Amino acid sequence: MIDSMYWYFAIPGLLLTIVSQLYVKYMFYRYSSEDSGKNITGEEAANIICDGENFPVDITIDQNPLGDHFDPVNDVVRVSQRNRESRSVADIAIVAHEFGHVQQKFSSTFVYRIRQFMVPVTNISTQIGYILFFLGLALSIFRLSEIGLVLFSTSVIFCLVTLPVELDASRRGMEFIKKYNLITKEKRDGAKSVLTAAAFTYLAGLLSSILNLLYYVNMFNQRKKK
């Protein structure tokens, strides 16, 4: 049975997540039907940025309709299938954003390097943290639970670091759009709106992660008082 207190922390985070996802979908579909005005596809935009900046990455097609992402391990920018033909403001903005991440990596951006370092650390720490936290509560070894909370809190730190990384990638993406004139001037506000909406999801993720941590802290304090 789920603790009733859980909902006081979970519902705000859930609502934030739903609202942010709906907002992203709304902005994407709004500008995915608006032509960039430059008669180039998302895939062509990717090649223009890559060649212009001389980035040592490969560009491949991802069969997922919204599969655009940068793989920093293999140095591959995966462009979604729809971007092979799409000339929309939204799709080109997303491609430019991914190359913002490429530039972050090859310019050795400090926050980006921290985020990449934290990916495996967070995955391991949160899993171990959950185990130690609940094991400590079950055995009334509260020191063990405290260690679990510390390890679990790395998920909050990861979200906190991710937000500026994504905002910076969007800023760099907009600079590419302007530098290579990938979208006409009068339509660039649409690209900025799409990227801002995407950043909102990371803000919602951060707040949800904080609320989740606060729930476990509250659970720990209540159990410790007994």
Order of alpha helices (4+ residues) and beta strands (2+ residues): alpha-alpha-beta-beta-beta-alpha-alpha-alpha-alpha-alpha
